[in-house]
Amino acid sequence: MEFFDITDDNGIPTGKTISRNEAHDKGIPHRTAHIWIVRKSGVGYQVLLQKRSAEKESFPGMYDTSSAGHIQAGDDPLESAQRELHEELGIMVNEEDLTFIGKFHINYEMEFHGKPFRDNEVAFVYVYEKTVEIDNLVLQQEEVDEVRWFDIGEVYEGCTHRDGTFCVPMEGLELVMRYLNYAP
């Protein structure tokens, strides 16, 4: 069973922990690490997005942040970002390979697979800009169906119009766009 640190609104652990299921049943604040893989493409940028497994408890089959995951109780956001990249995509990175660009709050309640899901998390956002070849990735089958490069403007438009393709958090995408000095 997974356990998370309960946090305040800034993502600072309170000293108490909670199980994953209870956190999502009750909407208790916890932390996640989000890693965006980006590359220059002509005059713009592309982001590598993962298609979430159909088995995922939230947003199955939709394209999401390159890699993301919950920060386990007692763990540090940066080490969690490194672990998630390795587990989900098979990418080994050093601390200096990731650039911390900010954090934002996710808070929503929806239903997936006929069950209520309450998410209340502070996301710590990192950017990875080294070369990534899709054919060399090792995808975590229970998490990721496939990965694909998308023009960052296409992702922004898809999220703005909620076209059903993307479930990336808009606040995270906007942090990346600001970091890249990219305006839609």
N, C-alpha and C positions, 0 to 999 in steps of 0.2 A: 504494500500500500504506500502511496506517495503522501508526503507531508510537506506543507508549505509554511513559511513564516507569515503570520498575520502582520500586516503593515498599516502604517498611517497613510494619509493621502499623498505623501511624498515618496512612498515606497520604502520607508524606514521600518525595519522590523520592530515589533512591540515587545518581543521576548516570548510571545505565545505562538504555538503552532496549531495547524488544523489539517485534517485529511483533505485530499483533493475533492472527493465526493461532497463532503460537508461544505467546503468553500464554494462549490458551484451550486449546491442545493440552496444555500442561504445567502449567496452573494457577498461573502466575506472577503475583504481586500487582501490581495497577495501580489506577488511579482512574477513577471515574465521577462525573457530576453528575446529581442527581435533582431535578426541579422539580415541586412539587405545587401545582396551581391549586385554590384553595378559595374557597367562598362561604358566607355565612350563609343558612340556609334554615329559617324558622320558629324553633323552639327549638334546632335542631341545625345541622349543617354538611353541605355536599356537596363532593365532590371530582370534578374533571374527569379522567376516565381515557381513555387511548387504547387502541383495539383493535389489537393488533400484527398486522402484515401476515402472511399465510400463508407468505410467503417468508423470514421472520425465522429466524436460525439457532437461536434459543432461544425457547421458549414461543409459537410461532406461534398466532394467532387468539385469544389471551387478553387480558383487560384489564389494563393496566399503569399505572404512574405517569404523570402528565400528560405529562411529557417527561423523557427521560433519555438520556444518552449517555456514551461514553468521553471522557476528557480526553486530548487528544493530547499527545504529548511536547513539553515546553516550555511548555504552556498553563497557565493559572491556572483553578482550579475555577469562579470567578464568571464569567469570560469564556466558559468552556465552557457554563455554564448559559444564558447569554444567547444563545449561538450555537445551542444545541439547541432552545430555545423558538422561535427564528426559523426554523430549518431544518424542524422537524417540524410546527409549528402556525402559522407565519407571524406570530408575536407578537414585536414589537420592544419591548425593555425596556431601561431604564437600570439601572445598578448598584443605585441606591437603591430600585428597584421589587421587588427580591428580598431576602428575609430569610433569612440563614443560620441554620438551627436545629440543626445538629449533623452528625455523620457516624457511620457504622456499617460493619461488615465483612460482606461477602457471600462465602461459601465453600461451593461445592457441586460435585458431579460428576453429570451426567446424560447421557442420550443423546437427541439430536434428529436427525431425518432419517437415522437409522441410523449416526450418527457420535458418538463421545464428545465431551463439552463440559465443560471444567473451568473454573469461574469462581472467581476469587480477587481480589476488588476491595474498595477502600475507597470508599464512596459519600458524597459531600458533598451534603447535603440543603438545599434552599431552598424557601421558600413564596412564592407570588405570589397576592395578594389583590385585585387590581384587577378590575373588571368584564370578563368574557369572554363574548362572544356566539358560540355554536357556528357559526352561519351565516356569520360573518365570518372564520372561520379558513381558512387555506390549508394543507391537509394534505399532507405529504410522502408521495406515493403508495407508494413502495417500502418505507416504514417503518410507515405508519399506515393502517388500513382505515377507521376512523371514531373519533369521540370521543363520550362520553356523560357526563352528570352522574349521580353515584351518591350516595346517602346514605352518609356515612362509617361509620355503624353497619352498614349492609348489606355494605360492603366488608370490614369487620372480621370479621363473621360468615362471609362467604364464604371469607376467607383462613383463619380458624380451622378451618372444616370442610372445607377444600380441595375445594370443590364444582366445580372445573374452570373457573370463570368468570374468576377473578382470578389474576394472577401477581405482584402487587405485593409487594415485600419487606416482611414483617411488621414488621421493625425500623424501616423508613422510615415506615410507616403509624403505628406507635406514637409515633415522634418528632413527627409532625404532630398526633396526638391530644393529646399532652402540651402542645405549643405552643398548641393551641386550648383547652386545659383541658376536653377532651371525654372523658368516661368512657363506655364501652359499656354 
